[in-house]
Amino acid sequence: MNEKQEFSERLRKAMLAAGYEARPGVLEKGFNSRYWGRSVTFQAVSRWLRGEAIPSQEKLQVLAEWLKIEPHALRFGEQAAESICAKRRQWDETLDFQERETLEKYLSLPAP
């Protein structure tokens, strides 16, 4: 299976888990009612569900919020989302408050 097909499977599962039918009409209507940008077409969402396309990041964020799933999990799968969470936990556990505060101040400095 390729990346687009895997995304399609995750999208279908997320829709079903959220209580929606995994059909283009349902996806189009539900997405467009929540998206602030230009509406997506029936053909576009059909391509998402058939594994022919992956939405842009901003559209993916809207889908994830609507379907109550982490954006990383929807886009890349549960293993990728777990890996990201594990790295965040490792970061939080290895640094104490003072070290974290120092790094945050350093990162907020202007580039020059």
N, CA and C atoms as a LAMMPS dump frame, in Angstrom:
ITEM: TIMESTEP
0
ITEM: NUMBER OF ATOMS
336
ITEM: BOX BOUNDS ff ff ff
-5.0000000000000000e+02 5.0000000000000000e+02
-5.0000000000000000e+02 5.0000000000000000e+02
-5.0000000000000000e+02 5.0000000000000000e+02
ITEM: ATOMS id mol type element x y z
1 1 1 N 0.843 -1.185 0
2 1 2 C 0 0 0
3 1 3 C 0.889 1.248 0
4 2 1 N 0.471 2.253 -0.739
5 2 2 C 1.268 3.473 -0.753
6 2 3 C 0.741 4.482 0.269
7 3 1 N 1.433 5.584 0.365
8 3 2 C 1.134 6.611 1.376
9 3 3 C -0.292 7.156 1.252
10 4 1 N -0.738 7.401 0.043
11 4 2 C -2.081 7.944 -0.176
12 4 3 C -3.157 6.939 0.207
13 5 1 N -2.939 5.699 -0.124
14 5 2 C -3.909 4.655 0.244
15 5 3 C -3.96 4.444 1.753
16 6 1 N -2.805 4.518 2.396
17 6 2 C -2.771 4.378 3.852
18 6 3 C -3.506 5.539 4.513
19 7 1 N -3.317 6.757 3.984
20 7 2 C -4.056 7.901 4.507
21 7 3 C -5.552 7.678 4.338
22 8 1 N -5.954 7.2 3.176
23 8 2 C -7.367 6.946 2.901
24 8 3 C -7.966 5.983 3.927
25 9 1 N -7.238 4.932 4.242
26 9 2 C -7.709 3.965 5.248
27 9 3 C -7.863 4.62 6.62
28 10 1 N -6.887 5.427 7.007
29 10 2 C -6.965 6.113 8.307
30 10 3 C -8.138 7.093 8.336
31 11 1 N -8.363 7.793 7.223
32 11 2 C -9.481 8.735 7.143
33 11 3 C -10.807 7.995 7.267
34 12 1 N -10.951 6.895 6.561
35 12 2 C -12.186 6.098 6.645
36 12 3 C -12.431 5.617 8.078
37 13 1 N -11.386 5.089 8.695
38 13 2 C -11.52 4.593 10.072
39 13 3 C -11.871 5.715 11.035
40 14 1 N -11.262 6.881 10.857
41 14 2 C -11.544 8.024 11.732
42 14 3 C -12.983 8.485 11.563
43 15 1 N -13.473 8.49 10.33
44 15 2 C -14.867 8.878 10.091
45 15 3 C -15.828 7.899 10.773
46 16 1 N -15.572 6.619 10.606
47 16 2 C -16.436 5.608 11.225
48 16 3 C -16.378 5.686 12.747
49 17 1 N -15.181 5.892 13.292
50 17 2 C -15.029 5.992 14.745
51 17 3 C -15.746 7.221 15.299
52 18 1 N -15.849 8.275 14.5
53 18 2 C -16.529 9.494 14.935
54 18 3 C -18.033 9.424 14.685
55 19 1 N -18.498 8.326 14.095
56 19 2 C -19.933 8.146 13.885
57 19 3 C -20.447 8.628 12.542
58 20 1 N -19.564 8.781 11.572
59 20 2 C -19.964 9.229 10.242
60 20 3 C -19.753 8.11 9.229
61 21 1 N -20.585 8.078 8.193
62 21 2 C -20.376 7.144 7.103
63 21 3 C -19.16 7.609 6.303
64 22 1 N -18.352 6.687 5.865
65 22 2 C -17.158 7.033 5.081
66 22 3 C -17.547 7.162 3.612
67 23 1 N -18.309 8.212 3.321
68 23 2 C -18.78 8.478 1.964
69 23 3 C -18.392 9.902 1.574
70 24 1 N -18.123 10.137 0.288
71 24 2 C -17.706 11.469 -0.156
72 24 3 C -18.707 12.573 0.183
73 25 1 N -19.993 12.318 0.03
74 25 2 C -20.995 13.34 0.329
75 25 3 C -20.971 13.763 1.786
76 26 1 N -20.81 12.801 2.665
77 26 2 C -20.751 13.082 4.1
78 26 3 C -19.48 13.865 4.418
79 27 1 N -18.379 13.437 3.833
80 27 2 C -17.097 14.111 4.072
81 27 3 C -17.112 15.538 3.53
82 28 1 N -17.632 15.715 2.335
83 28 2 C -17.687 17.054 1.737
84 28 3 C -18.514 18.009 2.594
85 29 1 N -19.687 17.578 2.972
86 29 2 C -20.577 18.442 3.749
87 29 3 C -19.988 18.74 5.136
88 30 1 N -19.503 17.715 5.816
89 30 2 C -18.934 17.899 7.15
90 30 3 C -17.683 18.756 7.139
91 31 1 N -16.825 18.535 6.147
92 31 2 C -15.594 19.312 6.068
93 31 3 C -15.884 20.77 5.745
94 32 1 N -16.679 21.007 4.698
95 32 2 C -16.935 22.382 4.262
96 32 3 C -17.669 23.213 5.313
97 33 1 N -18.438 22.57 6.171
98 33 2 C -19.125 23.324 7.221
99 33 3 C -18.163 23.787 8.321
100 34 1 N -16.96 23.235 8.345
101 34 2 C -15.981 23.583 9.376
102 34 3 C -14.763 24.338 8.826
103 35 1 N -14.597 24.318 7.537
104 35 2 C -13.41 24.908 6.916
105 35 3 C -13.656 26.364 6.573
106 36 1 N -12.731 27.234 6.922
107 36 2 C -12.879 28.671 6.739
108 36 3 C -12.43 29.125 5.348
109 37 1 N -11.728 28.294 4.618
110 37 2 C -11.211 28.665 3.298
111 37 3 C -12.188 28.315 2.189
112 38 1 N -11.646 28.23 1.011
113 38 2 C -12.44 27.885 -0.162
114 38 3 C -12.955 26.445 -0.032
115 39 1 N -14.216 26.246 -0.311
116 39 2 C -14.836 24.93 -0.178
117 39 3 C -14.129 23.903 -1.058
118 40 1 N -14.088 22.66 -0.574
119 40 2 C -13.548 21.577 -1.384
120 40 3 C -14.701 20.938 -2.161
121 41 1 N -14.369 20.353 -3.272
122 41 2 C -15.387 19.761 -4.137
123 41 3 C -15.637 18.309 -3.771
124 42 1 N -16.729 17.802 -4.267
125 42 2 C -17.07 16.388 -4.093
126 42 3 C -15.961 15.517 -4.685
127 43 1 N -15.427 15.931 -5.835
128 43 2 C -14.359 15.174 -6.49
129 43 3 C -13.094 15.142 -5.638
130 44 1 N -12.781 16.258 -4.987
131 44 2 C -11.57 16.323 -4.158
132 44 3 C -11.668 15.365 -2.971
133 45 1 N -12.789 15.389 -2.263
134 45 2 C -12.917 14.49 -1.112
135 45 3 C -13.017 13.037 -1.564
136 46 1 N -13.58 12.824 -2.747
137 46 2 C -13.617 11.459 -3.295
138 46 3 C -12.202 10.941 -3.513
139 47 1 N -11.329 11.813 -3.998
140 47 2 C -9.934 11.426 -4.205
141 47 3 C -9.249 11.109 -2.882
142 48 1 N -9.591 11.829 -1.807
143 48 2 C -9.033 11.53 -0.483
144 48 3 C -9.459 10.13 -0.048
145 49 1 N -10.737 9.825 -0.246
146 49 2 C -11.263 8.535 0.204
147 49 3 C -10.834 7.367 -0.68
148 50 1 N -10.526 7.624 -1.943
149 50 2 C -10.073 6.559 -2.846
150 50 3 C -8.567 6.338 -2.778
151 51 1 N -7.859 7.169 -2.027
152 51 2 C -6.413 7.013 -1.909
153 51 3 C -5.665 7.584 -3.094
154 52 1 N -6.222 8.617 -3.707
155 52 2 C -5.569 9.243 -4.851
156 52 3 C -4.924 10.574 -4.493
157 53 1 N -5.239 11.115 -3.328
158 53 2 C -4.693 12.418 -2.922
159 53 3 C -4.695 12.525 -1.404
160 54 1 N -3.857 13.425 -0.919
161 54 2 C -3.783 13.743 0.509
162 54 3 C -4.036 15.239 0.633
163 55 1 N -4.9 15.66 1.543
164 55 2 C -5.189 17.093 1.672
165 55 3 C -3.985 17.878 2.188
166 56 1 N -4.037 19.186 1.984
167 56 2 C -2.981 20.067 2.493
168 56 3 C -3.003 20.047 4.017
169 57 1 N -1.946 20.586 4.608
170 57 2 C -1.812 20.567 6.063
171 57 3 C -2.963 21.291 6.756
172 58 1 N -3.369 22.453 6.243
173 58 2 C -4.452 23.185 6.906
174 58 3 C -5.765 22.414 6.815
175 59 1 N -6.001 21.736 5.73
176 59 2 C -7.215 20.922 5.602
177 59 3 C -7.13 19.701 6.501
178 60 1 N -5.945 19.147 6.599
179 60 2 C -5.734 18.004 7.487
180 60 3 C -6.015 18.375 8.937
181 61 1 N -5.626 19.579 9.336
182 61 2 C -5.889 20.059 10.698
183 61 3 C -7.392 20.128 10.963
184 62 1 N -8.146 20.64 9.994
185 62 2 C -9.597 20.743 10.145
186 62 3 C -10.217 19.35 10.24
187 63 1 N -9.774 18.437 9.377
188 63 2 C -10.276 17.064 9.428
189 63 3 C -10.012 16.432 10.791
190 64 1 N -8.784 16.589 11.274
191 64 2 C -8.399 15.981 12.548
192 64 3 C -9.224 16.539 13.697
193 65 1 N -9.43 17.845 13.709
194 65 2 C -10.223 18.454 14.779
195 65 3 C -11.666 17.96 14.72
196 66 1 N -12.228 17.916 13.524
197 66 2 C -13.603 17.461 13.34
198 66 3 C -13.768 16.007 13.771
199 67 1 N -12.826 15.155 13.382
200 67 2 C -12.946 13.722 13.657
201 67 3 C -12.329 13.319 14.995
202 68 1 N -11.832 14.31 15.733
203 68 2 C -11.256 14.092 17.063
204 68 3 C -10.137 13.042 17.038
205 69 1 N -9.151 13.332 16.211
206 69 2 C -7.969 12.478 16.104
207 69 3 C -6.759 13.406 15.984
208 70 1 N -5.626 12.977 16.456
209 70 2 C -4.412 13.775 16.34
210 70 3 C -4.052 13.935 14.864
211 71 1 N -3.689 15.146 14.443
212 71 2 C -3.326 15.352 13.026
213 71 3 C -2.203 14.426 12.553
214 72 1 N -1.195 14.205 13.404
215 72 2 C -0.088 13.322 13.024
216 72 3 C -0.577 11.893 12.83
217 73 1 N -1.487 11.464 13.681
218 73 2 C -2.019 10.105 13.565
219 73 3 C -2.832 9.953 12.288
220 74 1 N -3.59 10.966 11.93
221 74 2 C -4.379 10.908 10.703
222 74 3 C -3.469 10.907 9.478
223 75 1 N -2.465 11.739 9.489
224 75 2 C -1.596 11.87 8.314
225 75 3 C -0.59 10.734 8.185
226 76 1 N 0.035 10.352 9.3
227 76 2 C 1.135 9.391 9.229
228 76 3 C 0.873 8.064 9.925
229 77 1 N -0.172 7.96 10.713
230 77 2 C -0.477 6.722 11.421
231 77 3 C -0.163 6.817 12.898
232 78 1 N -0.699 5.874 13.642
233 78 2 C -0.537 5.862 15.096
234 78 3 C 0.919 5.721 15.531
235 79 1 N 1.699 4.919 14.812
236 79 2 C 3.092 4.717 15.214
237 79 3 C 3.88 6.017 15.152
238 80 1 N 3.653 6.802 14.119
239 80 2 C 4.347 8.086 14
240 80 3 C 3.918 9.034 15.114
241 81 1 N 2.623 9.062 15.419
242 81 2 C 2.125 9.926 16.488
243 81 3 C 2.708 9.509 17.831
244 82 1 N 2.787 8.205 18.074
245 82 2 C 3.372 7.701 19.326
246 82 3 C 4.853 8.065 19.418
247 83 1 N 5.561 7.984 18.316
248 83 2 C 6.974 8.331 18.293
249 83 3 C 7.185 9.8 18.657
250 84 1 N 6.343 10.663 18.126
251 84 2 C 6.427 12.09 18.43
252 84 3 C 6.161 12.341 19.91
253 85 1 N 5.137 11.687 20.449
254 85 2 C 4.814 11.851 21.867
255 85 3 C 5.95 11.342 22.751
256 86 1 N 6.555 10.229 22.362
257 86 2 C 7.661 9.673 23.145
258 86 3 C 8.853 10.629 23.161
259 87 1 N 9.135 11.251 22.037
260 87 2 C 10.247 12.202 21.983
261 87 3 C 9.952 13.439 22.823
262 88 1 N 8.705 13.877 22.815
263 88 2 C 8.326 15.023 23.665
264 88 3 C 8.485 14.667 25.142
265 89 1 N 8.032 13.473 25.513
266 89 2 C 8.16 13.037 26.911
267 89 3 C 9.622 12.958 27.313
268 90 1 N 10.439 12.439 26.418
269 90 2 C 11.864 12.33 26.707
270 90 3 C 12.462 13.719 26.933
271 91 1 N 12.071 14.671 26.105
272 91 2 C 12.538 16.055 26.253
273 91 3 C 12.113 16.607 27.607
274 92 1 N 10.852 16.412 27.97
275 92 2 C 10.336 16.935 29.228
276 92 3 C 10.978 16.27 30.438
277 93 1 N 11.291 14.989 30.329
278 93 2 C 11.832 14.255 31.473
279 93 3 C 13.321 14.518 31.687
280 94 1 N 14.059 14.823 30.627
281 94 2 C 15.512 14.956 30.768
282 94 3 C 15.949 16.355 31.189
283 95 1 N 15.097 17.348 30.988
284 95 2 C 15.467 18.715 31.356
285 95 3 C 14.698 19.163 32.587
286 96 1 N 15.394 19.861 33.457
287 96 2 C 14.67 20.436 34.584
288 96 3 C 14.128 21.804 34.172
289 97 1 N 13.39 22.433 35.052
290 97 2 C 12.727 23.696 34.75
291 97 3 C 13.709 24.766 34.305
292 98 1 N 14.818 24.908 35.023
293 98 2 C 15.785 25.957 34.718
294 98 3 C 16.422 25.746 33.338
295 99 1 N 16.757 24.511 33.012
296 99 2 C 17.345 24.234 31.699
297 99 3 C 16.345 24.52 30.576
298 100 1 N 15.118 24.118 30.777
299 100 2 C 14.076 24.35 29.777
300 100 3 C 13.85 25.851 29.574
301 101 1 N 13.804 26.583 30.678
302 101 2 C 13.606 28.027 30.613
303 101 3 C 14.766 28.705 29.882
304 102 1 N 15.974 28.279 30.14
305 102 2 C 17.147 28.833 29.473
306 102 3 C 17.087 28.571 27.97
307 103 1 N 16.743 27.36 27.584
308 103 2 C 16.644 27.029 26.168
309 103 3 C 15.531 27.817 25.482
310 104 1 N 14.409 27.981 26.137
311 104 2 C 13.307 28.748 25.551
312 104 3 C 13.706 30.203 25.336
313 105 1 N 14.439 30.785 26.296
314 105 2 C 14.912 32.163 26.139
315 105 3 C 15.908 32.258 24.991
316 106 1 N 16.79 31.28 24.892
317 106 2 C 17.767 31.256 23.812
318 106 3 C 17.072 31.173 22.45
319 107 1 N 16.1 30.299 22.33
320 107 2 C 15.389 30.128 21.059
321 107 3 C 14.549 31.346 20.683
322 108 1 N 14.192 32.156 21.638
323 108 2 C 13.389 33.355 21.328
324 108 3 C 14.247 34.557 20.932
325 109 1 N 15.577 34.421 21.022
326 109 2 C 16.465 35.512 20.605
327 109 3 C 16.384 35.733 19.113
328 110 1 N 16.577 36.992 18.651
329 110 2 C 16.595 37.232 17.202
330 110 3 C 17.792 36.527 16.554
331 111 1 N 17.656 36.145 15.309
332 111 2 C 18.696 35.372 14.605
333 111 3 C 20.062 36.052 14.577
334 112 1 N 20.169 37.338 14.336
335 112 2 C 21.51 37.97 14.278
336 112 3 C 22.188 37.917 15.633
